[in-house]
Amino acid sequence: MKLVNIASIDLNLLVVFDALVAEGHATRAAQRIGLTQPAVSHALNRLRALFGDPLFIRSPRGMVPTPAALDAAPAIRSILEQVEGVLRGGRIFEPEASGRQFVIGLSDYAAFVLLPQLTARMEREAPKISLVIRNTSHSVGLPMLEEGSVELIAGNFPEPPSHLRDELLYEEDFVCAGRGDHPALADPLDLDRYLCLRHLQVSTRGNPHGYVDAVLAERGLKRKIAVTVGHFLMAPLLVESSNLVATEPRRLFGSLPSPLPLRFFPPPIDIPPFRVVQAWHARHDADPGHQWLRRVVREIAQQT
């Protein structure tokens, strides 16, 4: 076992390590913690010597952490949060005075539904707090919490392990949408006509078959996917300007800043709703600032 003399180690190196994991870029990491870029590079060299590992490899995508860095990241983030908690000494979190930065992972859908109200709420109640929003999805949200690159995520995710927490914000159902003068939508939408329409599919992975198609397939049915896009924001605009029909989460259309001339119909087949949750690591449970942030997200979700 490697012996380490803790008295000989500059623990500020852990702050640099944590910033590099969070930002994936030396210059942004330097800005995050108030150092110069050369100072961060010097600290990284010392970290590499301490760990006996490169830790971060330069690539076109920035500083990519090595497996050793990924293994160490959650523990180092936890250590820093424990130190912050000790120094706070149990003081009450005051959002109006706090200059804290929160790093949140939002799916494309969750960002569209929740983020406008969240930023407006921050401006009113916590103008000195800053938000860093990182894109996440069903498959990568929980790993992002594990590695510490975000401290809270919102969207639809798998059941988390015991050291991660999640809280149901709401259950989202589906609606069919078409433009107001769509020639095939003059009458109530039955299943046969629905299957014959040209459909728009939203998939962040570009998959032309999604949740709705899986429900149809269980009944031996199939719809015609004419267009697949990777962003929820495109769905209302494409539907409004074409004969495409979209079967998407109801709040996607309810969150439009100005209503488009669309018509809405209940799906002609029962589509089970999906869970929208916020999730975080257990190490944040007792953090007053994090508790406040979770409460704000919860209240916003209840208003959507």
SERO-4910 file (N, C-alpha, C, O; in steps of 0.05 Angstrom, whole numbers):
BEGIN
 pado doro    nc1    nc2    nc3   cac1   cac2   cac3    cc1    cc2    cc3    oc1    oc2    oc3
  Met    A     17    -24      0      0      0      0     18     25      0     38     26     14
  Lys    A     10     45    -16     25     69    -18     21     86      6     -2     93     13
  Leu    A     43     94     20     41    112     43     41    141     34     57    149     18
  Val    A     23    157     46     21    185     39     23    202     64      8    198     83
  Asn    A     42    221     63     44    240     85     26    263     80     33    281     64
  Ile    A      2    263     93    -18    284     87     -7    312     92    -16    331     80
  Ala    A     11    315    112     21    341    119     38    353     96     41    377     95
  Ser    A     48    336     78     64    347     56     48    353     31     60    362     11
  Ile    A     22    349     32      5    353      8    -10    379     10    -22    385     31
  Asp    A    -10    394    -12    -25    419    -14    -54    411    -21    -59    403    -44
  Leu    A    -72    413     -2   -100    404     -7   -115    422    -27   -136    415    -37
  Asn    A   -103    445    -34   -115    461    -55   -114    447    -82   -129    454   -100
  Leu    A    -96    427    -84    -95    412   -109   -121    398   -114   -129    393   -137
  Leu    A   -135    390    -92   -161    376    -96   -182    395   -108   -199    387   -123
  Val    A   -179    421   -101   -198    441   -113   -193    443   -143   -212    445   -158
  Val    A   -168    443   -151   -161    444   -179   -171    418   -193   -183    420   -215
  Phe    A   -167    395   -181   -176    370   -192   -206    371   -197   -216    364   -218
  Asp    A   -221    380   -176   -250    381   -178   -260    400   -200   -279    394   -214
  Ala    A   -246    422   -203   -254    441   -224   -248    430   -252   -264    434   -270
  Leu    A   -226    415   -255   -220    403   -281   -241    382   -288   -249    379   -311
  Val    A   -249    366   -268   -270    346   -273   -296    360   -282   -309    351   -301
  Ala    A   -303    381   -268   -328    395   -273   -328    409   -300   -349    409   -314
  Glu    A   -306    421   -308   -305    438   -332   -294    424   -356   -302    430   -379
  Gly    A   -276    405   -352   -264    391   -375   -247    409   -392   -243    403   -416
  His    A   -237    431   -381   -222    450   -396   -205    466   -376   -216    477   -356
  Ala    A   -179    469   -381   -161    482   -362   -168    511   -358   -168    521   -335
  Thr    A   -174    526   -380   -180    554   -377   -206    559   -362   -207    576   -344
  Arg    A   -227    543   -368   -252    546   -354   -249    538   -325   -261    550   -307
  Ala    A   -233    518   -319   -228    509   -292   -214    532   -276   -221    537   -253
  Ala    A   -195    545   -289   -181    568   -277   -200    590   -270   -199    601   -248
  Gln    A   -218    597   -288   -238    618   -283   -257    610   -261   -265    626   -245
  Arg    A   -264    584   -260   -282    575   -239   -272    579   -211   -287    585   -193
  Ile    A   -245    575   -207   -234    576   -180   -216    600   -176   -203    602   -155
  Gly    A   -216    619   -195   -201    644   -191   -171    641   -193   -157    656   -180
  Leu    A   -161    623   -210   -132    621   -214   -126    627   -243   -144    630   -260
  Thr    A   -100    630   -249    -92    633   -277    -89    606   -290    -87    586   -276
  Gln    A    -90    606   -316    -87    580   -330    -60    567   -325    -59    543   -321
  Pro    A    -38    582   -325    -12    570   -318    -12    557   -290      0    536   -285
  Ala    A    -26    570   -271    -27    560   -244    -42    533   -243    -34    515   -229
  Val    A    -63    531   -259    -78    506   -261    -61    484   -274    -61    461   -265
  Ser    A    -46    491   -295    -28    472   -308     -6    462   -289      0    439   -289
  His    A      4    481   -273     25    473   -253     13    454   -233     25    434   -225
  Ala    A    -11    460   -223    -25    443   -204    -30    416   -215    -28    395   -202
  Leu    A    -38    415   -241    -43    389   -254    -18    372   -255    -19    348   -251
  Asn    A      5    384   -261     30    369   -261     35    357   -233     45    335   -231
  Arg    A     30    372   -212     34    362   -185     14    340   -179     21    320   -166
  Leu    A    -10    343   -188    -30    321   -184    -22    296   -198    -25    274   -188
  Arg    A    -11    299   -222     -2    275   -237     20    261   -223     21    236   -222
  Ala    A     38    276   -211     60    264   -196     49    250   -171     59    229   -163
  Leu    A     29    263   -158     18    252   -134      3    226   -139      5    207   -123
  Phe    A    -12    225   -161    -29    202   -167    -13    181   -183    -21    157   -184
  Gly    A      9    189   -195     23    171   -213      7    163   -237      8    141   -247
  Asp    A     -8    183   -247    -27    178   -270    -30    204   -285    -29    226   -273
  Pro    A    -35    203   -311    -39    228   -326    -64    244   -318    -65    268   -321
  Leu    A    -84    230   -308   -109    241   -297   -126    254   -319   -150    247   -321
  Phe    A   -115    272   -335   -131    285   -356   -115    285   -382    -92    293   -382
  Ile    A   -128    277   -404   -115    276   -430   -128    297   -448   -152    298   -451
  Arg    A   -111    312   -461   -121    332   -480   -133    319   -504   -122    300   -515
  Ser    A   -156    329   -513   -169    319   -537   -185    342   -550   -188    363   -537
  Pro    A   -196    338   -574   -212    359   -586   -237    367   -569   -248    388   -572
  Arg    A   -245    349   -551   -268    354   -533   -259    367   -507   -276    372   -490
  Gly    A   -233    373   -504   -224    385   -479   -206    365   -464   -193    348   -475
  Met    A   -206    368   -437   -190    351   -420   -207    327   -411   -225    330   -395
  Val    A   -200    304   -422   -216    280   -417   -204    265   -393   -180    258   -394
  Pro    A   -219    260   -372   -208    246   -349   -202    217   -354   -216    203   -369
  Thr    A   -180    207   -343   -172    179   -345   -189    163   -326   -203    174   -309
  Pro    A   -189    136   -328   -204    120   -308   -196    125   -279   -213    125   -262
  Ala    A   -170    131   -274   -162    137   -247   -175    163   -237   -183    165   -214
  Ala    A   -177    183   -255   -190    208   -247   -219    204   -242   -230    215   -223
  Leu    A   -232    188   -259   -261    183   -255   -266    168   -229   -286    173   -216
  Asp    A   -248    150   -222   -251    135   -197   -249    154   -173   -263    151   -153
  Ala    A   -230    173   -175   -224    190   -152   -244    213   -150   -248    224   -128
  Ala    A   -257    221   -172   -274    245   -172   -296    246   -151   -298    266   -137
  Pro    A   -312    225   -149   -334    227   -129   -324    230   -100   -335    245    -85
  Ala    A   -302    216    -93   -292    218    -66   -280    246    -61   -284    258    -39
  Ile    A   -267    257    -81   -255    284    -77   -277    305    -75   -276    323    -59
  Arg    A   -298    302    -92   -321    321    -90   -334    319    -62   -341    339    -50
  Ser    A   -337    295    -52   -349    291    -25   -331    304     -3   -341    316     15
  Ile    A   -305    300     -6   -286    312     14   -289    343     14   -291    355     36
  Leu    A   -290    355     -9   -293    384    -11   -319    393      0   -321    414     13
  Glu    A   -341    378     -5   -367    386      6   -368    384     36   -380    400     49
  Gln    A   -354    363     47   -353    361     76   -338    384     88   -346    394    109
  Val    A   -316    392     76   -301    415     86   -318    440     85   -319    456    104
  Glu    A   -332    444     62   -350    467     60   -371    467     81   -378    488     93
  Gly    A   -382    443     87   -403    441    108   -392    448    135   -406    461    151
  Val    A   -368    439    141   -355    445    167   -351    475    170   -357    487    191
  Leu    A   -341    487    148   -336    516    149   -362    533    151   -362    554    162
  Arg    A   -383    522    139   -409    536    141   -419    536    169   -434    553    178
  Gly    A   -411    515    184   -419    513    212   -449    512    217   -458    521    237
  Gly    A   -464    500    198   -492    497    203   -508    523    199   -531    525    207
  Arg    A   -495    543    186   -510    568    182   -532    564    162   -531    547    144
  Ile    A   -553    580    165   -576    579    147   -568    590    120   -555    610    117
  Phe    A   -577    576     99   -572    585     72   -591    608     65   -615    607     69
  Glu    A   -579    630     55   -594    654     48   -591    659     18   -572    670      9
  Pro    A   -611    650      3   -608    651    -26   -604    680    -37   -590    684    -57
  Glu    A   -617    699    -24   -614    727    -34   -586    738    -31   -579    757    -45
  Ala    A   -570    726    -13   -543    736     -9   -521    717    -19   -498    725    -22
  Ser    A   -529    693    -26   -509    673    -34   -498    678    -62   -513    686    -80
  Gly    A   -472    674    -66   -460    675    -92   -453    648   -103   -435    645   -119
  Arg    A   -466    627    -93   -460    600   -100   -466    594   -130   -483    606   -142
  Gln    A   -452    574   -140   -457    564   -167   -468    536   -165   -456    519   -152
  Phe    A   -491    531   -178   -502    505   -180   -499    493   -208   -503    507   -228
  Val    A   -490    468   -209   -487    455   -235   -509    434   -238   -510    415   -223
  Ile    A   -527    438   -258   -551    422   -260   -551    408   -288   -544    420   -308
  Gly    A   -558    383   -288   -561    368   -313   -590    366   -320   -606    356   -304
  Leu    A   -597    376   -343   -625    375   -352   -627    361   -379   -611    366   -397
  Ser    A   -647    344   -382   -652    333   -408   -663    355   -426   -671    376   -416
  Asp    A   -662    351   -452   -673    371   -471   -701    378   -464   -709    402   -464
  Tyr    A   -718    358   -458   -746    362   -451   -748    378   -424   -763    397   -423
  Ala    A   -733    369   -404   -735    383   -378   -725    411   -379   -737    429   -366
  Ala    A   -705    417   -395   -695    444   -398   -717    462   -411   -721    484   -402
  Phe    A   -731    451   -431   -752    466   -444   -775    472   -425   -786    494   -426
  Val    A   -782    453   -408   -805    456   -391   -798    472   -365   -814    489   -357
  Leu    A   -775    467   -353   -769    478   -327   -751    502   -327   -753    520   -310
  Leu    A   -732    504   -346   -711    524   -344   -720    553   -345   -710    569   -330
  Pro    A   -739    560   -363   -748    588   -363   -758    598   -336   -751    620   -328
  Gln    A   -774    581   -323   -785    589   -297   -762    589   -276   -762    606   -258
  Leu    A   -744    570   -278   -722    569   -259   -704    594   -260   -698    605   -239
  Thr    A   -697    602   -284   -680    626   -286   -695    651   -277   -684    669   -264
  Ala    A   -721    653   -283   -737    675   -274   -738    676   -243   -737    697   -231
  Arg    A   -741    653   -231   -743    651   -202   -716    659   -189   -716    673   -169
  Met    A   -694    651   -202   -668    658   -191   -664    688   -193   -653    700   -174
  Glu    A   -672    701   -214   -669    730   -217   -684    744   -194   -674    765   -184
  Arg    A   -707    734   -187   -723    747   -166   -713    742   -138   -711    760   -122
  Glu    A   -705    717   -133   -699    709   -105   -670    706    -99   -662    708    -76
  Ala    A   -653    701   -119   -625    695   -114   -608    706   -137   -595    691   -151
  Pro    A   -607    732   -140   -594    744   -163   -564    740   -165   -552    743   -186
  Lys    A   -551    733   -142   -522    729   -142   -515    700   -148   -491    694   -153
  Ile    A   -534    682   -147   -529    654   -153   -527    650   -183   -542    662   -199
  Ser    A   -508    633   -192   -505    627   -220   -511    597   -225   -507    580   -208
  Leu    A   -521    592   -249   -528    565   -257   -511    556   -280   -507    571   -299
  Val    A   -501    532   -279   -488    519   -302   -506    496   -310   -509    477   -294
  Ile    A   -516    497   -334   -535    476   -343   -520    458   -363   -508    467   -382
  Arg    A   -520    432   -357   -507    413   -374   -528    393   -385   -546    385   -371
  Asn    A   -525    387   -411   -544    369   -424   -541    340   -414   -519    330   -412
  Thr    A   -563    328   -407   -562    300   -398   -585    285   -412   -601    296   -427
  Ser    A   -587    259   -406   -608    243   -419   -613    219   -401   -601    215   -380
  His    A   -632    202   -409   -640    179   -393   -616    161   -387   -615    150   -365
  Ser    A   -598    158   -406   -576    138   -402   -552    149   -388   -537    134   -376
  Val    A   -548    176   -388   -523    187   -376   -527    203   -352   -508    212   -339
  Gly    A   -553    208   -344   -558    226   -321   -546    215   -295   -532    230   -281
  Leu    A   -552    190   -288   -542    179   -263   -511    177   -263   -499    184   -242
  Pro    A   -498    169   -285   -469    169   -285   -457    197   -281   -436    200   -268
  Met    A   -471    218   -291   -461    245   -286   -462    253   -257   -444    266   -247
  Leu    A   -483    244   -243   -484    248   -214   -461    233   -200   -449    243   -181
  Glu    A   -457    208   -208   -436    191   -196   -409    204   -198   -394    205   -178
  Glu    A   -402    215   -222   -376    226   -226   -373    254   -216   -351    265   -215
  Gly    A   -395    267   -207   -394    293   -196   -394    316   -216   -388    338   -208
  Ser    A   -399    311   -241   -399    332   -261   -424    349   -259   -425    371   -270
  Val    A   -445    339   -246   -469    355   -239   -477    348   -211   -469    327   -200
  Glu    A   -493    366   -198   -501    360   -171   -531    355   -169   -541    347   -148
  Leu    A   -546    360   -190   -574    355   -191   -582    350   -220   -571    363   -238
  Ile    A   -600    330   -225   -609    325   -252   -640    325   -251   -652    319   -231
  Ala    A   -652    331   -274   -681    330   -276   -688    319   -304   -676    327   -324
  Gly    A   -707    301   -304   -716    288   -329   -726    261   -323   -736    255   -301
  Asn    A   -725    243   -342   -733    215   -339   -708    197   -338   -693    197   -357
  Phe    A   -705    183   -316   -681    167   -311   -688    140   -300   -710    136   -289
  Pro    A   -669    120   -302   -674     94   -289   -676     96   -259   -669    117   -247
  Glu    A   -685     75   -246   -685     74   -217   -657     76   -206   -640     61   -215
  Pro    A   -651     95   -188   -623     99   -180   -615     79   -158   -632     68   -145
  Pro    A   -588     75   -155   -579     59   -133   -583     73   -106   -591     96   -106
  Ser    A   -578     59    -85   -586     69    -58   -571     94    -50   -581    109    -33
  His    A   -547     99    -60   -532    123    -52   -540    148    -68   -529    169    -64
  Leu    A   -558    144    -87   -570    167   -102   -599    170    -94   -612    150    -87
  Arg    A   -609    194    -94   -636    200    -86   -652    209   -111   -640    222   -129
  Asp    A   -678    204   -111   -694    216   -131   -721    223   -119   -730    211   -100
  Glu    A   -734    243   -131   -760    253   -122   -778    257   -146   -770    271   -165
  Leu    A   -802    246   -146   -820    250   -168   -830    279   -169   -840    290   -149
  Leu    A   -826    291   -192   -837    318   -196   -865    317   -208   -882    332   -198
  Tyr    A   -869    300   -227   -896    296   -238   -895    272   -258   -873    263   -266
  Glu    A   -918    263   -266   -920    243   -287   -930    256   -312   -951    270   -311
  Glu    A   -916    253   -334   -923    266   -359   -938    248   -377   -930    225   -382
  Asp    A   -960    258   -388   -975    243   -408   -971    254   -436   -955    273   -439
  Phe    A   -985    243   -455   -980    250   -483  -1004    263   -496  -1027    259   -488
  Val    A   -998    279   -517  -1019    291   -533  -1011    290   -562   -987    291   -568
  Cys    A  -1030    289   -580  -1025    290   -609  -1029    319   -618  -1049    332   -610
  Ala    A  -1011    329   -634  -1013    357   -643  -1010    358   -673   -993    344   -685
  Gly    A  -1026    375   -686  -1024    381   -714  -1031    410   -719  -1043    423   -702
  Arg    A  -1024    420   -742  -1031    448   -748  -1061    452   -749  -1076    434   -755
  Gly    A  -1069    477   -743  -1098    482   -741  -1114    475   -765  -1138    467   -762
  Asp    A  -1103    479   -789  -1119    473   -813  -1110    448   -827  -1112    445   -852
  His    A  -1099    429   -812  -1090    403   -823  -1114    390   -836  -1135    387   -824
  Pro    A  -1112    382   -862  -1135    371   -876  -1146    345   -865  -1169    338   -871
  Ala    A  -1129    330   -851  -1138    303   -841  -1147    304   -812  -1154    284   -800
  Leu    A  -1149    328   -800  -1155    330   -772  -1181    345   -767  -1186    356   -745
  Ala    A  -1199    345   -787  -1224    359   -784  -1243    344   -765  -1260    356   -752
  Asp    A  -1240    318   -765  -1258    301   -748  -1242    289   -725  -1217    290   -725
  Pro    A  -1256    278   -705  -1241    264   -683  -1221    244   -695  -1227    230   -714
  Leu    A  -1199    242   -682  -1177    226   -693  -1180    197   -683  -1177    191   -659
  Asp    A  -1186    179   -702  -1188    151   -695  -1161    137   -701  -1143    149   -713
  Leu    A  -1159    112   -692  -1133     98   -694  -1125     93   -723  -1101     96   -730
  Asp    A  -1143     85   -740  -1136     80   -768  -1125    104   -782  -1105    103   -796
  Arg    A  -1138    127   -778  -1129    151   -791  -1102    161   -779  -1085    171   -793
  Tyr    A  -1100    157   -753  -1075    164   -739  -1051    149   -751  -1030    161   -756
  Leu    A  -1054    123   -756  -1032    107   -766  -1025    114   -795  -1002    110   -804
  Cys    A  -1044    126   -810  -1039    133   -838  -1025    161   -840  -1015    167   -862
  Leu    A  -1025    177   -819  -1014    204   -821   -983    202   -822   -971    182   -815
  Arg    A   -971    225   -830   -942    228   -830   -935    239   -802   -945    259   -793
  His    A   -916    224   -788   -911    231   -760   -883    243   -757   -864    236   -771
  Leu    A   -881    260   -737   -856    271   -728   -847    257   -703   -863    254   -685
  Gln    A   -822    248   -702   -811    235   -679   -788    251   -668   -770    259   -683
  Val    A   -788    256   -642   -766    270   -628   -749    249   -614   -759    234   -597
  Ser    A   -723    249   -620   -705    230   -607   -677    244   -605   -666    251   -626
  Thr    A   -668    247   -581   -642    260   -577   -619    243   -589   -597    253   -594
  Arg    A   -625    217   -593   -605    199   -605   -609    195   -635   -594    180   -648
  Gly    A   -630    207   -646   -636    204   -674   -649    178   -681   -648    169   -704
  Asn    A   -661    165   -661   -674    139   -666   -702    144   -677   -719    157   -664
  Pro    A   -709    133   -701   -735    138   -713   -758    122   -700   -781    125   -709
  His    A   -752    106   -680   -772     91   -666   -769     96   -636   -747     91   -625
  Gly    A   -789    106   -623   -787    113   -595   -808    100   -577   -818     79   -583
  Tyr    A   -814    114   -555   -832    104   -535   -860     98   -546   -871     77   -540
  Val    A   -870    117   -562   -897    114   -573   -897     89   -592   -917     74   -592
  Asp    A   -876     86   -608   -875     64   -626   -874     37   -612   -884     17   -621
  Ala    A   -860     37   -588   -859     12   -573   -887      5   -563   -894    -19   -562
  Val    A   -903     25   -554   -930     20   -545   -947      9   -569   -962    -10   -565
  Leu    A   -944     21   -592   -959     11   -616   -950    -17   -623   -967    -34   -629
  Ala    A   -924    -23   -622   -914    -49   -629   -925    -71   -611   -929    -94   -620
  Glu    A   -931    -65   -586   -943    -85   -568   -970    -94   -578   -979   -116   -570
  Arg    A   -983    -77   -594  -1009    -85   -605  -1007    -92   -634  -1027    -94   -648
  Gly    A   -983    -96   -644   -979   -104   -672   -984    -81   -691   -991    -86   -714
  Leu    A   -981    -56   -682   -986    -33   -699   -961    -17   -705   -941    -20   -691
  Lys    A   -962     -2   -726   -939     14   -734   -948     40   -747   -966     39   -764
  Arg    A   -936     62   -740   -942     88   -753   -919     95   -772   -898     83   -772
  Lys    A   -924    115   -789   -905    123   -809   -889    147   -798   -900    169   -796
  Ile    A   -863    143   -791   -846    164   -782   -834    177   -807   -817    166   -820
  Ala    A   -843    202   -812   -833    216   -836   -808    233   -830   -790    236   -847
  Val    A   -807    244   -806   -784    261   -798   -776    255   -769   -794    253   -752
  Thr    A   -750    252   -764   -740    249   -737   -721    272   -732   -703    278   -747
  Val    A   -725    286   -709   -707    308   -702   -696    302   -674   -707    286   -659
  Gly    A   -674    316   -667   -660    311   -642   -667    330   -619   -655    328   -598
  His    A   -685    350   -624   -691    370   -604   -721    374   -601   -735    377   -621
  Phe    A   -731    374   -576   -759    377   -572   -769    405   -581   -792    407   -590
  Leu    A   -752    425   -580   -760    452   -588   -769    453   -617   -785    470   -624
  Met    A   -758    435   -634   -766    435   -662   -794    425   -667   -806    432   -687
  Ala    A   -804    408   -650   -830    394   -655   -853    414   -660   -866    412   -681
  Pro    A   -858    433   -642   -881    451   -647   -878    467   -673   -898    471   -688
  Leu    A   -854    476   -679   -849    492   -703   -853    476   -729   -865    486   -748
  Leu    A   -843    451   -729   -847    434   -753   -876    426   -757   -885    424   -779
  Val    A   -889    420   -735   -918    413   -737   -934    436   -748   -952    432   -765
  Glu    A   -928    460   -739   -943    484   -747   -939    490   -776   -957    502   -789
  Ser    A   -916    483   -788   -910    491   -815   -913    468   -835   -903    470   -858
  Ser    A   -925    445   -827   -927    422   -845   -952    406   -839   -968    414   -822
  Asn    A   -955    383   -852   -976    365   -846   -967    343   -827   -981    323   -824
  Leu    A   -944    346   -815   -935    327   -796   -952    327   -771   -963    348   -763
  Val    A   -955    305   -758   -968    302   -732   -948    292   -712   -933    274   -717
  Ala    A   -948    304   -688   -930    296   -667   -945    285   -643   -965    297   -635
  Thr    A   -936    263   -632   -947    252   -607   -925    255   -586   -906    239   -586
  Glu    A   -927    276   -570   -905    283   -552   -915    291   -525   -939    293   -521
  Pro    A   -897    294   -505   -906    302   -478   -923    327   -478   -917    346   -492
  Arg    A   -944    326   -462   -964    349   -462   -950    375   -455   -957    396   -466
  Arg    A   -932    375   -435   -920    400   -426   -902    412   -447   -895    436   -445
  Leu    A   -893    397   -467   -877    408   -488   -892    430   -502   -880    451   -509
  Phe    A   -917    426   -507   -933    446   -521   -943    467   -502   -947    491   -510
  Gly    A   -949    460   -477   -958    479   -458   -937    499   -450   -944    520   -438
  Ser    A   -911    493   -455   -890    511   -446   -881    530   -468   -862    545   -465
  Leu    A   -895    531   -491   -888    549   -512   -891    578   -503   -911    584   -491
  Pro    A   -871    595   -509   -873    623   -500   -897    638   -512   -909    655   -499
  Ser    A   -905    631   -536   -930    642   -548   -944    619   -563   -931    605   -579
  Pro    A   -969    615   -558   -983    593   -570   -983    593   -601   -988    614   -613
  Leu    A   -978    571   -613   -979    568   -642  -1007    558   -649  -1021    547   -632
  Pro    A  -1016    564   -674  -1043    555   -682  -1044    525   -687  -1045    516   -710
  Leu    A  -1043    510   -665  -1043    480   -667  -1069    469   -656  -1083    482   -641
  Arg    A  -1075    445   -665  -1098    430   -654  -1087    406   -639  -1067    394   -646
  Phe    A  -1101    400   -617  -1092    378   -600  -1114    357   -597  -1138    363   -595
  Phe    A  -1105    332   -596  -1123    309   -594  -1111    289   -574  -1087    286   -572
  Pro    A  -1129    275   -560  -1118    253   -543  -1109    231   -562  -1121    226   -583
  Pro    A  -1087    218   -555  -1078    195   -572  -1100    174   -575  -1114    169   -555
  Pro    A  -1103    163   -598  -1124    142   -602  -1116    115   -590  -1130     95   -596
  Ile    A  -1095    114   -575  -1086     90   -562  -1075     98   -535  -1063    119   -532
  Asp    A  -1079     81   -515  -1070     87   -488  -1040     87   -487  -1027     66   -491
  Ile    A  -1027    109   -480   -998    111   -478   -992    117   -448   -999    138   -438
  Pro    A   -979     98   -434   -973    103   -406   -956    128   -402   -938    133   -418
  Pro    A   -961    143   -381   -945    167   -375   -917    158   -366   -912    135   -359
  Phe    A   -898    177   -367   -871    172   -357   -865    191   -333   -876    212   -331
  Arg    A   -847    182   -316   -839    196   -292   -818    218   -299   -799    212   -312
  Val    A   -823    242   -289   -803    263   -289   -794    268   -261   -810    275   -243
  Val    A   -768    264   -255   -758    266   -228   -735    285   -227   -723    293   -247
  Gln    A   -728    293   -203   -702    305   -198   -686    286   -181   -697    272   -163
  Ala    A   -660    284   -186   -643    264   -172   -617    277   -164   -608    296   -177
  Trp    A   -606    267   -142   -581    278   -131   -566    257   -116   -577    236   -110
  His    A   -541    262   -109   -525    244    -93   -532    248    -64   -538    270    -55
  Ala    A   -531    226    -48   -537    227    -20   -520    247     -5   -528    257     16
  Arg    A   -496    252    -15   -478    271     -1   -490    299      0   -481    316     16
  His    A   -510    305    -17   -522    331    -17   -546    333      1   -558    355      4
  Asp    A   -554    311     14   -580    310     28   -583    333     48   -603    347     49
  Ala    A   -562    338     65   -564    357     87   -554    384     80   -554    402     97
  Asp    A   -546    389     55   -536    415     47   -559    435     45   -577    431     28
  Pro    A   -559    456     61   -582    475     61   -586    487     33   -609    491     25
  Gly    A   -564    494     20   -567    506     -7   -579    487    -27   -596    495    -43
  His    A   -571    462    -25   -581    442    -44   -610    436    -37   -627    432    -55
  Gln    A   -617    436    -12   -645    432     -4   -663    455    -15   -685    450    -25
  Trp    A   -652    479    -14   -667    502    -25   -671    499    -55   -693    503    -65
  Leu    A   -650    491    -69   -652    488    -98   -672    466   -105   -688    470   -123
  Arg    A   -672    444    -91   -691    422    -97   -720    432    -92   -738    425   -106
  Arg    A   -723    448    -70   -750    458    -65   -760    476    -87   -783    475    -95
  Val    A   -742    493    -98   -749    511   -119   -757    495   -144   -778    501   -157
  Val    A   -741    475   -151   -748    458   -175   -774    444   -171   -790    443   -189
  Arg    A   -779    434   -146   -804    420   -140   -828    439   -144   -848    431   -156
  Glu    A   -825    463   -134   -848    482   -136   -853    490   -164   -876    493   -172
  Ile    A   -832    494   -180   -835    501   -208   -849    478   -223   -867    483   -239
  Ala    A   -841    454   -217   -853    430   -231   -882    428   -225   -898    421   -242
  Gln    A   -890    435   -200   -918    433   -192   -935    454   -206   -960    452   -207
  Gln    A   -922    475   -216   -937    496   -229   -939    492   -259   -954    507   -273
  Thr    A   -925    473   -270   -925    469   -299   -951    455   -309   -954    450   -333
***
